[in-house]
Amino acid sequence: MKVTLGLRLFAAAMLAMLVLAAVAIGLVRWRLFSAPDGGGHVDERADALAESLVVRHARAGGWSFLPDAPAARKAWLAQELERTRAVGSDGAPLPLLAHRVGLLDRDGTWLAGVVAHPLLVAFASIDTVRRPIARDGRAIGYLVIATPQGADEALAIAFLLDQQRNLAAIGFAAAGLGALAAALFAAHVRRPILRLVEATRQLGRGHLDTRVALGRSDELGELARSFDRLAAQLAETDRSRRQWVADTSHELRTPLAVLQGQLEALRDGVREPGVASATLMLRHVRALARLVDTLYQLARADVGQMDFHLQACDAWSIARDSMHAHAERISGAGLGADVLDDTPDRTLVAADAERLHLVFGNLFENAVRYTDRGGRIELSARAADGELCIAIDDTAPGVPAALVARLGERFFRAEPSRSRRSGGTGLGLALSRSIVEAHGGRLEITASRLGGLRVAVVLPLVA
């Protein structure tokens, strides 16, 4: 299953939010369902609490009467508020007042109860009222009361004030976990990217055997696999280029060596100028010309500059004419030739007739050159699925199955049965394949039922 980066990021974010939401909802439910109710008017309750605190302050000569532990001080002020309510209070109930009131000294230092942190006041927009506690005309402290706009808001404010330390811890923990998750995810993404960058640099330096090989199923894994395929193609292209240069040099060397030897023999007087020498040199010059012309045509096909004059033409008639043109070569090689009579109903294709003559000429030349004496060549055609298939079958010798797929490569010969002794360069099939593919068709090479090879030219029919 392919797990994309977007899905991973979404899952991580959703998991973090669900965990935080579950914790927050749990705290809210626990706090709200266990919270006690307050009562009385704010002013009356605050005044009663302030009077009680003034009396205790006067008796103790300060705030020394407060509990020592901070947790006890928080609970003490709530209990004191409830005690003053029990002494005497009236009016409508005020929800959770005991959880929204705090005590400060005259310098603003927390003494007891619950006081909202400035950050909480800022982020939650909590309104607070500071009521001075005076004794003998001077302030000895302050009551700080968080004032809600309604009963529902009173519950929320009471929860925020009561749990502000826990909420701060959760917030810091969430931020830390988020940073850790982001760092791990960034490292998870960054490592393969760095490997790809380094592999690209190595490829640029000419190390074509460089591979990334990431075992991932996301987009980075697909990118790494695409990189490896590209590197493999570049390596194969480089190998083919080197082989192309070597093969071209080898093919040019033989006729040039013959010409050089003949000319040196004539210059040194070893041989007398004559028709035989001229004929030999002319034959090799023509071989050189054919080779150079074929190479030129292949080079133009590679860059898409081969000129084609497309028109509707009868490909089956062109194939038969080409076979008749090679009748003398076929009989001279001791071969028989047959044209099967099952002519297709449709044989018109959009093609360059001259180029098709060249293709079929190359194919019949190969069939004559590589078929043992006493064998035969068959030409057949069929039309199906909007395509015309014209096949040339020959008899033994055949080509090993492992080598059939390589037929059509430049300078490739299936040694030893179809060897260099026949005079071929291995470029005819390559050029024919390029021409057929430029027409939107394909060249199919398979084993023949006659024991040799079957080469089929498949072209799209004219609609």
C-alpha positions, -999 to +999 in steps of 0.1 A: +000+000+000+013+034-010+015+058+020+020+093+008+038+121+026+006+141+028-012+112+044+016+107+069+016+144+079-022+145+082-023+113+103+004+128+127-014+161+130-048+144+136-033+121+162-017+149+181-050+170+180-071+140+191-048+133+221-048+169+232-086+172+227-092+140+246-071+153+276-087+187+275-122+173+274-115+149+302-102+177+324-132+199+316-156+171+324-138+162+356-137+197+368-172+208+358-190+178+371-171+180+404-172+217+409-192+231+439-216+260+435-211+295+449-237+319+462-245+355+471-238+387+452-202+395+443-202+428+462-217+414+493-195+383+494-164+403+486-172+429+513-179+401+539-146+384+529-127+416+531-140+424+566-131+390+578-096+393+564-092+427+580-101+413+614-077+384+611-050+407+598-054+430+628-053+401+653-022+385+637-005+418+629-001+407+593-007+378+570+011+353+592-022+335+599-023+321+564-014+285+559+022+278+549+016+254+520+005+271+487-021+243+481-035+249+516-036+287+509-056+281+478-082+260+496-082+282+527-095+313+508-123+293+493-132+279+528-130+314+542-154+326+515-178+298+523-175+306+561-185+343+555-214+331+534-226+308+563-224+337+587-249+356+567-256+362+530-285+365+507-293+371+470-291+350+439-264+323+437-231+331+420-215+301+404-180+291+416-170+324+431-147+306+455-127+294+424-125+328+409-111+349+438-076+355+450-057+374+476-027+397+470-006+417+495-002+454+491+028+448+468+007+426+445+023+393+457+000+363+457-011+352+492-041+328+487-069+317+465-067+317+427-053+345+406-051+343+368-017+345+353-012+375+330-007+353+300-040+335+307-057+369+311-043+379+277-051+347+258-085+340+274-096+376+276-106+372+313-119+404+330-106+409+365-116+433+393-091+443+420-109+453+453-086+469+479-086+457+515-081+487+538-072+488+575-069+521+594-072+539+561-044+522+543-044+492+519-031+459+533-040+438+503-063+432+474-090+408+465-088+399+428-120+385+413-124+371+378-158+384+366-178+364+341-206+377+319-229+348+327-232+315+345-217+295+316-187+317+314-183+315+351-178+277+348-152+282+320-133+309+340-134+287+371-119+258+352-092+279+335-081+295+368-082+262+387-063+243+360-040+270+346-009+252+358-020+219+343-030+237+311+004+254+309+021+220+314-001+205+287+006+234+264+044+230+269+042+193+265+021+196+233+046+221+220+075+198+228+058+168+213+049+188+182+085+200+179+098+165+184+073+151+158+082+178+134+120+171+138+115+134+134+093+139+103+118+164+089+146+139+094+125+112+078+120+133+047+155+150+047+176+118+047+164+104+014+165+139-002+202+142+009+208+108-006+192+119-039+212+151-039+245+132-034+235+106-060+228+134-085+262+149-079+278+115-084+259+110-116+270+145-128+306+134-121+302+105-145+296+077-120+268+061-140+266+031-117+252+053-089+219+041-075+198+053-046+176+022-039+152+037-013+128+011+001+099+036+005+064+035-008+058+073-009+066+100-034+102+101-024+105+064-030+089+068-064+114+097-071+143+074-061+131+046-083+127+071-112+163+083-105+176+047-106+158+040-139+173+072-153+208+063-142+204+028-157+192+043-190+221+068-190+245+039-183+230+019-212+231+049-235+268+055-226+275+018-233+257+019-266+275+051-276+309+035-269+299+004-287+286+025-316+319+043-319+339+010-317+317-008-343+317+022-367+354+024-365+357-014-371+333-013-401+352+016-417+386+001-411+382-029-434+374-011-467+399+016-459+426-009-453+419-026-486+420+007-504+452+018-487+469-016-496+458-013-532+470+023-536+503+016-519+508-015-541+502+007-572+525+034-559+553+010-552+549-007-585+540-040-569+509-041-590+502-027-624+472-004-628+444-024-644+407-032-645+409-057-617+425-033-592+401-005-602+371-029-598+383-040-564+388-005-552+355+007-566+337-021-548+351-011-515+345+026-522+308+017-529+307-003-496+321+028-478+295+050-495+267+027-485+279+025-449+283+063-446+249+068-462+232+043-438+249+060-409+238+094-421+202+082-424+203+066-389+217+098-375+189+118-391+163+094-378+177+097-343+171+135-343+138+133-362+151+150-393+145+122-418+122+136-446+090+117-453+065+125-481+034+107-467+006+097-490-019+069-493-001+040-509-005+002-513+021-013-490+013-048-501+020-039-538+053-023-527+063-055-508+055-077-538+073-053-562+104-054-539+103-092-539+101-093-577+130-069-579+151-093-558+140-124-579+174-126-596+193-124-563+170-150-548+174-175-576+211-169-577+214-178-541+197-211-548+165-201-529+128-203-538+103-175-533+066-177-527+039-150-524+009-162-505-024-154-523-045-145-493-043-108-502-060-085-475-091-065-484-074-033-472-038-025-479-036+013-481-013+030-455-001+066-451+036+063-459+065+074-480+066+049-508+103+054-515+111+047-478+089+016-478+108+003-509+140+008-489+126-011-459+114-041-479+146-041-500+167-043-468+145-071-454+147-092-486+185-086-489+189-099-453+167-129-461+188-138-492+220-132-474+213-153-443+193-182-457+210-215-466+210-226-502+180-247-510+157-229-487+129-205-496+114-171-487+077-165-482+058-132-483+024-129-467+000-102-454-030-098-432-052-069-420-067-068-386-076-042-359-068-013-381-033-025-390-016-041-420+009-068-412+033-078-440+056-107-430+087-121-447+096-157-435+127-176-444+141-211-437+171-222-417+194-212-402+175-197-373+186-174-345+189-185-308+159-172-289+181-153-265+195-132-294+162-125-313+154-095-292+187-079-301+182-081-338+177-046-351+205-032-329+231-013-348+260-035-359+246-065-342+250-099-359+237-132-346+270-151-348+280-176-360+252-186-384+246-151-396+282-139-396+302-112-411+312-134-440+280-126-458+291-089-460+264-073-439+271-045-414+241-051-391+227-016-399+199-026-424+175-038-397+183-008-375+175+016-403+143-003-413+131-002-377+137+036-375+118+041-408+088+019-398+086+035-363+087+070-379+055+059-398+038+050-366+043+013-370+066-013-356+090-040-368+084-074-352+111-101-354+103-136-343+112-172-351+096-184-383+075-215-387+098-223-417+128-227-394+144-193-399+133-158-391+100-140-395+102-102-399+069-084-399+063-048-409+031-035-391+017-002-403-016+015-394-042+014-422-057+045-437-091+051-421 
